[in-house]
Each structure stands twice: as C-alpha cells, then as structure tokens.
Amino acid sequence: MAPSDEAFSLVIFGASGDLTHRKLVPALWTLFASRTLPEPFTILCTARTPMSDDAFRAKLKEGVKEFARFKLPNDQVWQRFAANVFYLPGDPTAPEFYGVLRQRLEELERARGGPRSRLYYLSTPPSLYADIVVNLGKAGLNEEESGWTRIIIEKPFGHDLSSAQELNRLVTKVFREEQVYRIDHYLGKETVQNVLALRFANGIFEPLWNRNHVAEVQCTVAETVGVEGRGGYYEESGALRDMIQNHLLQIVCLVAMEPPVTFDADAVRDEKSKVMKAVRPIEPDAVEASALRAQYGPGFVNNRQVPGYRQEKGVKPESTTETYAALRLLIDNWRWAGVPFYLQTGKRLAKRVSEIVIRFHRTPHMIFRRGLVSVDPNLLVIRIQPDEGISLIVEAKEPGPDLKISPVTLDFKYHEVFGGEPPEAYERLLLDAIHGDATLYARGDWIEQAWRLTQPILDHWATTPGPLPEYEAGSWGPTEADAFIARNGGKWRRP
Ligand SMILES: NC(=O)c1ccc[n+]([C@@H]2O[C@H](COP(=O)([O-])OP(=O)(O)OC[C@H]3O[C@@H](n4cnc5c(N)ncnc54)[C@H](OP(=O)(O)O)[C@@H]3O)[C@@H](O)[C@H]2O)c1
C-alpha cells in the first residue's frame, strides 16, 4: 500500500499486560477489520518480558479471538494486521532503552513510509507514567518532526490532588496540553455520548433540564464483581478513587453542563470545567453529611457464595478501604441550584448496571381523587450498561372502569434499533486520538478539579477509624444508603 498522510505509529508501553490483551489490541483489530483504522500503520509494543514478534502476535491473536467485537474472518486478514505489529522488550524506567526504541521506531517508519506521526500509549502501572514521560522527553521522542506526536495516559491520573498536580506538571513540561490525552473509557461508551445527543439534538428536553422541572439526579455504577484477585491494588484505591473521582464526575458534567458552542474539544471541556467550578466544595466538617462509605461482607452473588472484602486475598483484615461509596453534590449555578446530584458505586452489588436517572417534579396539583391513585414522578433513565438505552417512565391509566394509574415505560433499546453490539469505548477513543480529537478525553484542569472536590473526603476517611458499615454481597448496598438519600426525600431507583 502507498504511504498516506494518515500513516502513524502507535507505541504501547506495558504491552504484555491485561489491558493490551483484552482491550487495546482487540479494539485496534476491530477498527482495522472494519476499515476505519488509518493506514499504513505501525504498532510497536514494548514491555520487559522477553518475546519475539511472532510469539507476541500469537498471544495477541488469542486475545482478539476472545475479546474483539469483530470476529476473525480468516487468517489472511489477521496476517495483514499482524504484519504491522512488532514487539520490543525493554525496561521503560531505563533511559538507555529509549535510544533502542527510537532506532527501532525509525527503522519501521522508514520501511513503512509516510510522516512520522506517533501516538504513545502508557498502559503500565501508574507509578511508571512519570518516568516514561521524562524519558521520552530526554530522548527527544516528544518532538514533532514530519507529523504529529501525542500521548495517551491511562487511568488513574494521580492518586490524590498533589500527585495529579505533580504528574500534570511533569507531563506538560514534555508535551503541550493539546498533545496529551488522559483517558476515561466511560466517555468512549456510546450511551455516555448519547447523553449529549439526547440533550443537544432534541428540542424537547432542554426546557425541562433545570431546577424548575428536575427534582433530583442519580448516577449509579453497580458491579457484581468483587476485587477479582486484585485485593492489593484495590486496597490502595477504593470506590471513591476508582469510580467517582473520574467516571461518575464526568457523567455529572455531561448531564449538568451548559450547551457548548460547538462539539469540539475545547468548547465541550470548557463547559465541563465550569460545572466543576460550580460544584459546592465539600468542607471537612460536611463530609459525613455528603458522603457515605461501606464494605461488602460475605453473601451470594448469582447464586454463588462469595467472601467478604476483608477476607479477600491481599486485603488487610482490619481494612477501611471502601467498596461502596455514595456522594451528594450540589451545583451552585442558575440551572441547578437546590437540585441534589446523588452518585453511588459499589462492588458485589445485586446487579451489574450503570445508569443515570433524572427524576422530575411531581405534578403541581393532583386532580384525581387521592387514596384511589398514587402517582409517581416521571423518570428519565439513561442506561449506560448493559442493555444500553433510554427509558421515559410516565403514568398511564390502566384499562377498566376504575381510575387506576400506573407507571409505564417508553423504551429505546440501542440493540433493538441499531442492531449488533455498540462499539467498544476503546475503539472510539483510540480512533479519536489518532485523528487528534480530544473531546472525549479529560483535560488537565478538569482532573485537578475532580481531585480537589474529592480530596477532603479522602482525607476525612483516612483519619476516621473503622469498621465501616457492611452490606451483604449480592444486596443493593448498605442500609445506611437509603437513609442517606431519604434526607432529601429521595429513594434510590433499583434497576
Ligand atoms: N486492565 C484493565 O482493564 C484496565 C482498565 C482501566 C485502566 N487500566 C489501567 O491501564 C494500565 C495498564 O493496565 P494492565 O491491567 O494492563 O496493567 P498491568 O498488567 O499491571 O501492567 C502492564 C504491564 O506493565 C509492565 N510492568 C509492571 N510493573 C512494571 C515495572 N515495575 N517496571 C516496568 N514495567 C512494569 C508489565 O509488563 P512486563 O513485566 O513485561 O514489563 C505488565 O504486563 C494501568 O495503569 C491500569 O490502571 C487497566
């Protein structure tokens, strides 16, 4: 194939790991097989484990067979893809490795032709991000010679506010902000993007999308899995860091932001940053009222008996790391004043589901005779996963001589309308980074705002002794969560 202006190289660090195997390469393969990946391309993977190109490709093929959305049609197509994938063993913390990396990259780029556009992907443990960025800079691999140079940084971006600030400082000394793509794979999910389509491609919702009509917003990310053998990792993280500081706050911003002037990276990210500025800070003495944490105990999930968190491998028996967290936020601006935003996430809950629920005010006056009918408020439910779609729950009269009113659901199911599985988040996000579109990536200032908001909670929890409230594995979380939301008259929706 003749070299094109779109030619690019992707360099993956930590490529012997789980993310490359399960997500990145299956996504790249699907893009290639569906003819959306720009060509010609070079994928240079690196990690410390010694492997030949062929051994590495064989390992990737297994991952593609198991995890890719686009199944392997025949070996010929796979061979065409795999011929562009290479493996270079080396230690990413050793500055001398970057000379070898540069040489191999230049060799491959010369053979391929086209501009030297390069995308680096940091898929190593987060403790290595700073070293890799500094080493790339020292080796001049941050420079833009005949093409563009960009870098994708995996989550988590920092462990707290000061480490995130330090990482931002280091990264932006080596790369310009426009070159930096901080990934939050939730933003790549089709239904998360559908929040924007729902709000800004329809005229009927915008007049209702404010304090005059919305009583409360709930955002839930519930998982049935536990720590899956990664107890040691989770002990350092917890539900607030793992889910709320990044994914759930991003979702809040998409729900709450003002219409951006255009759908481009700066316009969208400016609006999200304005939401974060308007979120009322959680003062240290207000943490108990605004946040709740708990841990799962033993129980049954999908009819299987499972241990409690403190009995998991790698977890301290006296651990106070939260596996469930809930947060109540207020957004002090014209649109949302007084509307509580409730966020909750947990492991080992009753069902795997992520959804956004907009609860509208009740009707101002009930014309039907009280006692005979109870009318629930309308809900708009945006399901992020599984069974992606949007439901509007309205009240309707049941057939019959009596006036009986019940909730009915107007349902849009993604797979029923569009068929097939929605694209994987990593497909969209990788393609966007290759095309230079950072709209669905987090900007440095947003990341720091999100840490600034959550830091007082982390600090308070770090100094408050356990034990934490416990919930039974397989339940909908701690009983305290019901009281937490009931303070404002609300009730968690149980999907
Ligand atoms: N896995 C997921 O589903 C997922 C989801 C969201 C975000 N992430 C993030 O993505 C990144 C990668 O995830 P992962 O699950 O693939 O991670 P991983 O398996 O823990 O690490 C990736 C690779 O990094 C290399 N590595 C580990 N320790 C190293 C060290 N001290 N020095 C040099 N290299 C080292 C290892 O390769 P060698 O031993 O061969 O060098 C390992 O295979 C992480 O930051 C994670 O937080 C992962």
The ligand as an SDF file (V2000), in Angstrom:
LIG
                    3D

 48 52  0  0  0  0  0  0  0  0999 V2000
   -6.8060   -3.8450   32.7390 N   0  0  0  0  0  0  0  0  0  0  0  0
   -7.8640   -3.0620   32.6310 C   0  0  0  0  0  0  0  0  0  0  0  0
   -8.9660   -3.4850   32.2890 O   0  0  0  0  0  0  0  0  0  0  0  0
   -7.7280   -1.5910   32.8870 C   0  0  0  0  0  0  0  0  0  0  0  0
   -8.8630   -0.7820   32.8510 C   0  0  0  0  0  0  0  0  0  0  0  0
   -8.7290    0.5950   33.0560 C   0  0  0  0  0  0  0  0  0  0  0  0
   -7.4760    1.1160   33.2780 C   0  0  0  0  0  0  0  0  0  0  0  0
   -6.3740    0.3150   33.3230 N   0  0  0  0  0  0  0  0  0  0  0  0
   -5.0660    0.9330   33.5440 C   0  0  0  0  0  0  0  0  0  0  0  0
   -4.2350    0.6080   32.4510 O   0  0  0  0  0  0  0  0  0  0  0  0
   -2.9030    0.3870   32.8710 C   0  0  0  0  0  0  0  0  0  0  0  0
   -2.4720   -0.9750   32.4060 C   0  0  0  0  0  0  0  0  0  0  0  0
   -3.3230   -1.9610   32.9380 O   0  0  0  0  0  0  0  0  0  0  0  0
   -2.9280   -3.5070   32.9690 P   0  0  0  0  0  0  0  0  0  0  0  0
   -4.0210   -4.2070   33.6670 O   0  0  0  0  0  0  0  0  0  0  0  0
   -2.5320   -3.9530   31.6180 O   0  0  0  0  0  0  0  0  0  0  0  0
   -1.6530   -3.4200   33.9210 O   0  0  0  0  0  0  0  0  0  0  0  0
   -0.6180   -4.4930   34.3400 P   0  0  0  0  0  0  0  0  0  0  0  0
   -0.9260   -5.8000   33.7070 O   0  0  0  0  0  0  0  0  0  0  0  0
   -0.4570   -4.3950   35.8080 O   0  0  0  0  0  0  0  0  0  0  0  0
    0.7270   -3.8470   33.7400 O   0  0  0  0  0  0  0  0  0  0  0  0
    1.0380   -3.7640   32.3780 C   0  0  0  0  0  0  0  0  0  0  0  0
    2.4740   -4.1670   32.1450 C   0  0  0  0  0  0  0  0  0  0  0  0
    3.3740   -3.2410   32.7460 O   0  0  0  0  0  0  0  0  0  0  0  0
    4.6000   -3.9030   32.9860 C   0  0  0  0  0  0  0  0  0  0  0  0
    5.1460   -3.5920   34.3110 N   0  0  0  0  0  0  0  0  0  0  0  0
    4.6040   -3.8990   35.5050 C   0  0  0  0  0  0  0  0  0  0  0  0
    5.3860   -3.4760   36.5160 N   0  0  0  0  0  0  0  0  0  0  0  0
    6.4620   -2.9050   35.9410 C   0  0  0  0  0  0  0  0  0  0  0  0
    7.6290   -2.2730   36.4630 C   0  0  0  0  0  0  0  0  0  0  0  0
    7.8430   -2.1600   37.7550 N   0  0  0  0  0  0  0  0  0  0  0  0
    8.5180   -1.7790   35.5860 N   0  0  0  0  0  0  0  0  0  0  0  0
    8.3260   -1.8950   34.2610 C   0  0  0  0  0  0  0  0  0  0  0  0
    7.2240   -2.4770   33.7230 N   0  0  0  0  0  0  0  0  0  0  0  0
    6.3060   -2.9710   34.5460 C   0  0  0  0  0  0  0  0  0  0  0  0
    4.3220   -5.3980   32.9390 C   0  0  0  0  0  0  0  0  0  0  0  0
    4.9910   -5.9440   31.8200 O   0  0  0  0  0  0  0  0  0  0  0  0
    6.4470   -6.6010   31.9500 P   0  0  0  0  0  0  0  0  0  0  0  0
    6.5100   -7.3250   33.2510 O   0  0  0  0  0  0  0  0  0  0  0  0
    6.5050   -7.4870   30.7550 O   0  0  0  0  0  0  0  0  0  0  0  0
    7.3560   -5.4360   31.8860 O   0  0  0  0  0  0  0  0  0  0  0  0
    2.8260   -5.5040   32.7280 C   0  0  0  0  0  0  0  0  0  0  0  0
    2.4660   -6.5240   31.8550 O   0  0  0  0  0  0  0  0  0  0  0  0
   -2.9070    0.5400   34.3920 C   0  0  0  0  0  0  0  0  0  0  0  0
   -2.4580    1.8200   34.7130 O   0  0  0  0  0  0  0  0  0  0  0  0
   -4.3640    0.3940   34.7780 C   0  0  0  0  0  0  0  0  0  0  0  0
   -4.6750    1.1870   35.9030 O   0  0  0  0  0  0  0  0  0  0  0  0
   -6.4820   -1.0190   33.1220 C   0  0  0  0  0  0  0  0  0  0  0  0
  1  2  1  0
  2  3  2  0
  2  4  1  0
  4  5  1  0
  4 48  2  0
  5  6  2  0
  6  7  1  0
  7  8  2  0
  8  9  1  0
  8 48  1  0
  9 10  1  0
  9 46  1  0
 10 11  1  0
 11 12  1  0
 11 44  1  0
 12 13  1  0
 13 14  1  0
 14 15  2  0
 14 16  1  0
 14 17  1  0
 17 18  1  0
 18 19  2  0
 18 20  1  0
 18 21  1  0
 21 22  1  0
 22 23  1  0
 23 24  1  0
 23 42  1  0
 24 25  1  0
 25 26  1  0
 25 36  1  0
 26 27  1  0
 26 35  1  0
 27 28  2  0
 28 29  1  0
 29 30  1  0
 29 35  2  0
 30 31  1  0
 30 32  2  0
 32 33  1  0
 33 34  2  0
 34 35  1  0
 36 37  1  0
 36 42  1  0
 37 38  1  0
 38 39  2  0
 38 40  1  0
 38 41  1  0
 42 43  1  0
 44 45  1  0
 44 46  1  0
 46 47  1  0
M  CHG  2   8   1  16  -1
M  END
$$$$
